[in-house]
Amino acid sequence: LEAVSDPGLLEFLHHPPGKVVVTGRIHRLSNAWVVTVGKLDRADGLSLIKSEARRLGFQHLAHLRESTLEDIYDATGGNPLAIRLAAGQLKAEGTSTKDVMGGLQRADSDIFDQLFGRSWNTILRYDEYPRRILMALSLFSGSASRRALEAGSDVHGLYFRSAMARLTSLSLVDVND
């Protein structure tokens, strides 16, 4: 809901003709039934961390001490997306568990600002093609085809495949065949 700027749509949401599902982090509708999606419980969170390690081919993460995995769970607040992004950052070349964990623990109110900011400003700082693809992705509200992303980013062929592999390994994008 935070992304809605069309006043007509906001009016529609205040007086819908039926049931409507609206997602967002800020409660802006007075007549809405709010369902808060909480964090994963600890066991599921630790399981997700290990699953992400396997998905990313990151054996080091899968074999960290249980206490370190619990620290990752705590630092991400058990949020599944934050866990996925943190796992991607932990795998990134030139980053350490200490750096990533320090950033997560310093994150004030929005852990995602910290996670995306670190990815953009540090990990991808000098990596032009993945950054161009991320900028092109921002033009789409949902998924985008490879052809559309190549045209929007002006990144093609092997460079595109390499950049997408980098973004996927950082858990910044998901690729569907």
C-alpha positions in Angstrom: 0.0 0.0 0.0 2.9 2.4 0.6 3.5 2.5 -3.2 0.0 3.5 -4.1 -0.3 7.1 -5.3 -3.5 7.0 -7.3 -6.2 8.8 -5.3 -8.9 6.8 -7.2 -7.4 3.5 -6.0 -7.1 4.8 -2.4 -10.8 5.8 -2.6 -11.7 2.4 -4.0 -9.9 0.7 -1.0 -11.9 2.8 1.5 -15.2 1.6 -0.1 -14.5 -1.7 -1.9 -17.4 -3.6 -3.5 -16.2 -6.8 -1.9 -13.2 -8.2 -0.1 -9.8 -7.0 -1.1 -6.3 -8.1 0.1 -3.9 -5.2 0.6 -0.3 -5.7 1.7 1.9 -3.1 3.3 4.0 -2.2 6.4 2.0 0.8 7.4 -1.6 0.6 8.5 -3.4 3.3 6.4 -6.9 1.9 6.1 -9.2 2.5 9.1 -11.8 -0.1 8.0 -9.3 -2.8 7.3 -8.9 -6.1 9.2 -5.2 -6.2 9.9 -3.3 -9.5 9.8 0.3 -9.2 11.0 2.7 -11.7 9.6 5.2 -12.4 12.3 8.7 -13.8 12.2 9.6 -17.4 11.7 9.9 -19.4 14.9 13.5 -20.2 15.8 13.6 -23.8 14.4 12.1 -22.7 11.1 14.4 -19.7 10.9 17.5 -21.9 11.5 16.2 -24.3 8.9 15.8 -21.5 6.4 19.3 -20.3 7.0 20.6 -23.9 6.2 18.3 -24.2 3.2 19.6 -20.9 1.8 23.2 -22.1 2.3 22.4 -25.2 0.3 20.5 -23.2 -2.4 23.5 -20.8 -2.7 26.1 -23.6 -2.7 27.6 -21.9 0.4 28.8 -24.8 2.5 30.6 -22.5 5.0 27.3 -21.0 6.1 25.7 -24.5 6.5 28.5 -25.6 8.8 28.7 -22.6 11.1 28.2 -23.2 14.8 24.6 -23.3 15.9 25.2 -20.2 18.1 26.3 -18.3 15.0 23.2 -19.4 13.1 21.1 -18.3 16.0 22.9 -14.9 16.0 21.9 -14.6 12.3 18.3 -15.5 13.1 18.3 -12.9 16.0 19.9 -10.2 13.9 17.3 -10.6 11.1 14.4 -10.8 13.5 13.4 -14.1 12.0 12.2 -12.3 8.9 12.5 -14.8 6.0 13.4 -12.2 3.4 16.0 -10.7 5.7 17.4 -14.1 6.3 17.7 -14.7 2.5 19.4 -11.3 1.9 21.8 -11.8 4.8 22.7 -15.3 3.5 23.5 -13.7 0.1 25.6 -11.1 1.7 27.5 -13.6 3.8 28.4 -15.5 0.6 29.6 -12.3 -1.2 33.3 -12.3 -1.9 35.2 -9.9 0.4 32.6 -9.8 3.1 32.9 -11.4 6.5 30.3 -12.7 8.9 31.5 -10.0 11.3 30.8 -7.3 8.8 27.3 -8.5 7.8 26.3 -9.2 11.4 27.6 -5.8 12.6 25.5 -4.1 9.9 22.4 -6.1 10.9 22.9 -5.2 14.5 23.4 -1.5 13.8 20.2 -1.4 11.6 17.8 1.0 13.4 14.2 0.6 12.4 14.4 -0.8 8.9 16.7 -3.8 8.5 15.9 -3.8 4.7 17.4 -0.3 4.3 20.6 -1.6 5.7 20.6 -4.9 3.7 19.8 -3.2 0.4 22.1 -0.3 1.1 25.0 -2.6 1.9 24.4 -4.6 -1.3 24.1 -1.4 -3.5 26.8 0.8 -1.8 29.4 -1.8 -0.9 29.0 -5.2 -2.5 27.9 -4.0 -6.0 29.6 -0.6 -5.8 31.9 -1.2 -8.8 29.8 -3.8 -10.4 28.0 -1.8 -13.2 26.1 -4.5 -15.0 24.2 -5.9 -11.9 23.4 -2.4 -10.8 22.0 -1.6 -14.3 19.8 -4.7 -14.2 18.6 -3.7 -10.7 17.7 -0.3 -11.9 15.8 -1.8 -14.9 14.0 -4.1 -12.5 12.7 -1.1 -10.6 10.6 -0.3 -13.7 8.5 -3.4 -13.4 5.9 -4.0 -10.7 6.2 -7.8 -11.0 8.4 -10.1 -12.9 10.2 -9.2 -16.0 11.3 -11.2 -19.0 15.0 -11.5 -19.9 14.4 -9.7 -23.1 12.8 -6.7 -21.3 15.6 -6.6 -18.7 18.3 -6.7 -21.4 16.6 -3.9 -23.2 16.0 -1.8 -20.1 19.5 -2.3 -18.7 21.4 -2.4 -22.0 23.3 -5.5 -20.7 23.3 -8.4 -23.1 24.5 -12.0 -23.7 27.2 -13.3 -21.4 27.4 -10.0 -19.5 23.7 -10.3 -18.7 24.0 -14.0 -17.6 27.0 -13.2 -15.4 25.3 -10.2 -13.8 22.1 -12.2 -13.2 24.1 -15.0 -11.6 25.7 -12.4 -9.3 22.3 -10.9 -8.3 20.9 -14.4 -7.7 23.8 -15.4 -5.5 23.2 -12.3 -3.4 19.5 -13.2 -3.2 18.6 -9.9 -4.7 16.6 -11.5 -7.6 14.9 -14.8 -8.1 15.1 -16.3 -11.6 12.2 -18.3 -13.1 12.6 -20.4 -16.2 
